[in-house]
Amino acid sequence: MGSEGLHKLSATVLNQNPEDQAIEFEKQWYTWGDLRRIAGMVTELIAACGAAPDTKIVLVAKNRPSAIAAYLGLMEKRFTFRLVYPFQSSTSMAREIEQINPSVVIAADETFNSEITKALKSAGIAGIALSQRGAKQVPGLERSLNPTTGYPAPFIEIHTSGTTGAPKPFEFDYETIAKHIVGGRRTPSSEGDNPRALPPILMYFPTGNITGLHATIAPLLRGQRGVLLDRFNIEGWHDHLKRYQPPAGGLPPAGVQMVLDANLPREDFACLKMIGSGSAPLDPGVQSAFEARYGVPILLAYGATEFGGPVAGMSPEVYAEWGSRKTGSVGKPYPGARFRVIDAESNEELPPGETGILEVVSPRMGTHWIRTSDIGYVDEDGFIFLCGRADGAIMRGGFKVLPETIETALLLHSAVSAAGVIGIPDHRLGQVPAAAIELKAGATTPSFEELEQHLREHIAATHIPVKWKFVSELPRTASYKVHQPTLRSLFE
């Protein structure tokens, strides 16, 4: 598929039977006719505000049917657009939009508060507000006075999460999306000759990041229905499982422990043959506990925005052969992908089983090696294991401390549901670890001394945190990764 392919795919799904179901949100179905109408309203409003066809747009994409309709409409009309994370402060969002310098911003109506509106008006940027089932111009932001043009070959810009260094915007041209994401490897819940006959896929990843492109936009472009959650929650996940009984499902890594803590009935899992998971490390002990309780294997995958999505995974076929012998592995490379492990100091390639910095060749991105910030190893059987992040290491005096090592040990305590560890400044040692603890429902709160003694039984003394906090809920992103800036602020 060429650059025309993606816009034709968008047009095809938007113009199918308008009475057919497309997205269920808050127990209400939105039809393809609903999405067609909203998409048309958005693109007509872009033209009405004076923006050129080759302009750059910002889409602040909350998990809403109207935002997905706008996404599809922008692709249909071959716009270049940048996806902006919706769950940030107005000050941060205004600063990011000013740096992008678009002609138009499309966002949920509630996003356009006084601070955002003032910043856009000052920069001459038009605003389009999305409601549940429509779109309108933002009062005072009806005209685009910022003619940013020069994007004849359309692309979508997505912010990375930092796998290859500091988070940064990353461009995906329409050809790459059509060929390698929509037309590429599908998840088991999207496989089938007739997408419309499949159970609706559960969509909970943020629409505005790479997982949203793979797990929400791509299935819709193939014609599959979806049940959309505002963000992941156990109630919505369990409700989808009971009502639609999919043969395959997905969970964010943090969601696996949440399911265990909720103690959902084993019989509700009878329809599932597998659970897919990724986007963050999953503790092998939690994985084993889930598989033992529910009898459903968890198949991990590994990917990044910079790779164009997943490049390795544990397939059902590989799991059938190896089973629990490779618990904790993110699987083997997908066809065309290559992995190697590099010594951080010498830059020499390491043999199987030795831990170092992962480098990846992603066939979607080319033939060059992409250096990550992930620490891991490839075993003698070709399975990939992740051990932490090089850029997240805490340097405690002369000792390197990996937060993941402490977090994994804390999860072995019977009262601990989740843990987040971060390095904080120390005038003598440079950095020391601090830990925030989320307890299991109904658990007796352990003392910090008890937790410290527990850790001493599992990890070196250099890894023992010097500051502790109990929290009702760890701060998380919409992808359910621990939000590092907020975690850090707890100890400042």
C-alpha positions, -999 to 999 in steps of 0.1 A, spaced: 0 0 0 13 34 -9 6 68 8 -29 66 -9 -36 33 8 -42 47 43 -66 74 32 -85 48 11 -87 25 41 -101 53 62 -126 63 35 -137 26 31 -146 21 68 -162 55 72 -184 49 42 -196 14 50 -232 7 61 -240 37 83 -262 15 105 -234 -10 114 -219 -9 149 -185 6 152 -176 15 188 -193 8 220 -186 35 247 -202 36 281 -226 9 270 -238 29 240 -230 19 204 -218 45 179 -224 34 143 -202 40 113 -227 66 103 -220 84 136 -183 84 130 -187 94 93 -208 124 104 -183 136 131 -153 130 108 -170 151 81 -178 179 106 -142 181 117 -126 183 82 -152 208 71 -144 230 102 -107 228 93 -114 242 59 -138 268 74 -111 282 97 -88 289 67 -62 261 72 -45 248 40 -47 212 30 -9 207 35 -10 223 70 -1 206 103 -28 198 128 -27 188 165 -51 162 178 -55 158 215 -69 124 214 -88 112 245 -104 78 244 -137 90 229 -155 79 198 -155 116 186 -117 117 188 -114 84 169 -137 98 143 -115 129 140 -84 106 137 -100 87 108 -113 118 91 -78 134 92 -63 103 76 -91 102 50 -82 138 39 -44 131 41 -36 156 68 -3 157 87 -10 157 124 7 155 158 -9 135 186 -7 152 219 -11 135 253 -44 147 269 -36 139 305 -12 167 313 -15 201 329 -29 229 308 5 247 312 24 218 298 -1 212 270 0 249 260 38 249 260 39 217 238 14 231 213 33 264 210 64 244 202 46 223 175 32 255 160 1 240 142 -26 258 123 -55 240 142 -59 221 175 -87 195 178 -95 184 213 -124 175 237 -145 205 246 -133 205 282 -97 208 271 -103 244 259 -101 261 293 -90 297 296 -53 290 297 -53 268 266 -76 292 247 -55 322 256 -23 305 244 -39 294 211 -54 329 205 -20 345 211 -4 322 185 -32 325 159 -41 288 162 -77 278 155 -96 254 178 -121 227 171 -140 213 201 -152 177 201 -184 167 220 -197 132 224 -214 132 190 -202 163 173 -177 191 167 -178 229 167 -155 259 164 -141 272 197 -154 308 203 -126 332 197 -106 306 179 -126 304 146 -98 315 122 -63 301 117 -38 330 115 -9 306 116 -4 293 81 20 265 88 22 246 55 46 225 35 35 189 44 25 175 10 35 140 20 13 133 50 26 117 82 15 112 118 38 123 146 37 104 179 56 111 211 79 82 222 81 69 257 119 69 259 130 34 248 159 49 228 166 79 250 148 110 260 111 111 248 108 128 215 83 132 186 86 104 159 72 106 124 52 78 107 44 83 70 11 70 57 28 42 37 45 28 68 12 28 87 -8 12 59 18 -15 51 33 -24 84 7 -15 110 -27 -19 95 -15 -46 70 11 -61 93 11 -86 121 -23 -89 139 -31 -98 174 -49 -131 180 -81 -111 189 -80 -95 155 -75 -127 134 -103 -139 112 -116 -139 77 -145 -117 85 -136 -89 110 -172 -79 115 -180 -114 127 -154 -113 155 -162 -103 190 -156 -66 195 -120 -60 206 -114 -42 239 -97 -8 233 -81 7 264 -47 19 254 -44 56 248 -56 65 213 -28 90 210 2 67 213 18 39 193 -3 12 212 -34 31 203 -25 31 167 -19 -7 168 -47 -17 192 -75 7 183 -70 25 150 -57 -5 130 -85 -30 140 -111 -3 131 -94 2 97 -97 -35 91 -135 -33 99 -135 -48 134 -158 -34 161 -145 -22 194 -155 -16 230 -137 16 241 -127 23 277 -117 58 288 -87 41 303 -80 6 316 -100 -5 347 -108 -39 361 -146 -34 360 -146 -25 322 -122 -53 314 -142 -79 333 -175 -67 318 -161 -71 283 -149 -106 291 -183 -117 305 -205 -101 278 -184 -109 247 -164 -140 257 -134 -133 234 -111 -162 227 -81 -140 232 -76 -108 254 -51 -84 266 -39 -68 298 -14 -41 306 13 -55 330 0 -36 359 -35 -50 351 -23 -86 357 -18 -79 394 -50 -59 395 -69 -90 382 -53 -111 409 -61 -86 436 -98 -84 424 -100 -122 427 -122 -125 396 -140 -159 392 -119 -185 374 -150 -196 354 -152 -162 337 -119 -170 320 -130 -202 304 -134 -186 269 -98 -173 269 -70 -193 252 -44 -166 259 -37 -131 272 -14 -107 255 6 -82 275 34 -56 269 43 -19 272 61 -24 305 79 -52 324 58 -79 341 71 -96 372 76 -133 364 61 -142 398 29 -123 391 28 -139 356 31 -174 372 5 -167 398 -20 -155 372 -14 -185 350 -18 -209 379 -50 -193 391 -68 -189 358 -52 -215 336 -46 -189 308 -11 -183 295 2 -147 293 21 -141 261 45 -111 264 56 -88 236 82 -61 232 80 -30 211 85 7 209 74 37 190 108 39 174 104 3 161 70 11 147 54 -12 172 62 -48 185 94 -65 172 93 -96 194 67 -117 212 58 -150 227 35 -166 201 9 -193 209 30 -218 189 62 -210 208 44 -211 241 29 -245 233 65 -258 227 83 -241 257 55 -234 282 65 -221 316 102 -229 309 106 -194 295 83 -175 320 93 -138 320 106 -138 284 91 -113 259 96 -141 233 115 -143 201 121 -118 173 93 -114 148 102 -122 111 127 -97 99 136 -83 133 171 -88 148 184 -84 183 219 -81 198 232 -72 232 260 -47 236 285 -40 264 278 -5 275 315 4 279 333 -15 251 304 -15 226 312 -51 218 285 -76 211 280 -100 241 274 -138 238 240 -154 247 231 -152 284 251 -121 292 233 -89 301 239 -56 284 222 -29 262 196 -42 237 199 -31 201 172 -39 175 167 -40 138 131 -33 130 121 -41 94 95 -14 95 122 12 101 150 -1 78 181 -22 82 200 -1 107 206 -11 144 185 10 169 201 13 203 177 12 232 179 22 268 167 -13 278 190 -37 297 185 -74 288 199 -106 274 192 -132 247 195 -167 260 210 -197 242 175 -206 227 170 -171 213 145 -159 239 147 -122 249 146 -112 286 144 -76 299 161 -67 331 155 -30 334 164 4 320 199 17 317 187 53 320 168 44 352 197 31 371 204 46 405 241 53 412 244 48 450 280 57 456 299 33 434 270 8 432 245 6 403 209 -1 416 181 -10 393 147 1 405 131 -29 389 152 -52 411 138 -36 442 102 -35 428 103 -72 420 115 -81 455 88 -59 471 61 -77 451 71 -109 469 57 -94 501 22 -107 508 8 -72 515 23 -54 485 2 -50 454 25 -26 434 56 -6 440 74 23 424 111 30 431 130 61 421 164 76 428 165 108 449 195 131 456 218 123 485 246 147 495 270 118 504 262 90 479 248 110 450 216 90 448 196 67 470 165 47 463 130 57 475 100 34 474 62 41 471 41 12 481 5 3 470 -10 -23 493 -34 -51 485 -71 -46 494 -76 -56 530 -40 -62 538 -25 -52 571 -1 -23 567 35 -35 573 60 -13 590 89 1 570 112 -20 592 93 -51 582 96 -42 545 133 -35 549 139 -69 566 119 -85 538 141 -69 511 173 -79 529 162 -115 524 161 -110 486 184 -83 475 217 -67 484 219 -41 512 229 -14 486 194 -17 472 174 -10 504 154 22 501 161 50 525 127 67 521 93 50 520 57 61 513 24 43 513 0 55 486 -36 45 479 -27 43 442 6 47 423 6 75 398 3 60 363 0 71 327 -29 61 306 -8 31 295 -6 21 331 32 27 334 42 44 366 44 81 359 80 89 368 77 127 373 47 124 396 64 95 415 95 117 419 74 146 432 61 124 461 96 125 476 105 161 468 
